[in-house]
Amino acid sequence: MASSDDESIKTSLHVDAGVCRFHTTIRACSDDEGNIIYEIESGCPHAKKLQENMPQGITPFDALRMPFSENPIYECCGRMLAHSACPIPSALIKAAEVAAGFGLKRNVCFTFEC
């Protein structure tokens, strides 16, 4: 993941998907043209395929597109991932938001109350 823009915000997220026990690391930055560049490392065989199947030239506005049904990250993840409850699509979007300077690095957490 290289960017010649020294002001580019590089961000890294660790995703513990829960019961499947697969861990994923997502690194994101924006390139010189403002596109989001991802590096995705995962123990999940489905998530491993995401990086090579993500749309090229995805902008921060593409990554944040609403509604969900028209978001290219959710569309790609919908084709590649095995479970709709997987937190990786949301993590990809949060990483893009921070890498573009649109959001702050703030942890997100799901917690079951027993």
N, C-alpha and C positions, 0 to 999 in steps of 0.2 A: 504494500500500500504506500505508494509514493505520491507526494504532492510537492511541487516546487513553491507553493504558496506558504510562506512561513507563518502566516496568520490563520491557516486552516486549523480548525478545532478537531483534534483526533480524540475519539472516545472508544472505550472498550467496556463491554457489558458481559457479565457471566450470567448464564441462564441455567438454573436447576429446575428442570421441567417437572419434577415431582416423582410420582409413582413409577414412571418408566425408568428413572434413575439415570437418564442421559443428561450430560452436561454439555452446554454449548457456549463458546466464546464468540462474540460478535465484535469486530472492530470496524469503525466507520470514520471516514473523513470526506471532505469535499475536495474535488480536483480543481484545477485551474479554471475550468469552465463552469464550476458550481454544481457539478453532478456528484452524487453520493457514490463513494467507492466502498464496498464491503469486503472484509475478510471474515469467513465463517469457518470455525473449527468445531466439530461436534462428534460425539460418540454415537449419535443417532444416524443410522444409515439413510434416512429420508432427508434429514437436515443437511447432511454432507453434500447433497445434490443441489442445494439451494443456490450457492454462489455461482455455479456454472449456468443455472437456469434463470437467474434474476434478469429482468429487463436491463439492457444497456442504456446508459445515458439517463438514469433516473434522477430527477431533480428533487430537491426538498419538497417542492409543492406537489410533485407526483406522490412522494412517500406519505404525505399528509392528506392526500385526497380523500374526500368524503363524497358520497356514502361509501361504507366499507365494500360494498359489492362492486365498486368501480376503482378501488385502490389496487394498483399494480402489484404491491407487495402481498396483499391478501389474495389476489388472484393467483400469483405464482405459488404461494404457500398452500393454497387450496388444491393445486395440482400435485404438489410434491410431498406434503406431510400426511401422516396417517391418521391424525386425531384433530378434530376441530377445536378441542380445548387446549391445544399446544400453545404455550406462551411465546414462542419464538417470533411469530409475525408481529406481535405488539412490541417485542424487544427490538426488532429491526427498525420499526417506525420510531421508537424512542431514540435509538442510536442516531438515526438520520436527523431527527429534530435537534439533538444536541450538536452533532457534527456541523450542521448548518448555522448554528448560533441562534436558533429559534427557541431553545429550551435550556433548562439548567440540569446539571447532573444531580438527580434526586432519585433515591432508590424507590422501587415499586415492589409491593409484596402482597401475595395472597395468603391469608391465614384462616384456617378453619377453626371455628369455635366449637369446642366439645362440651 
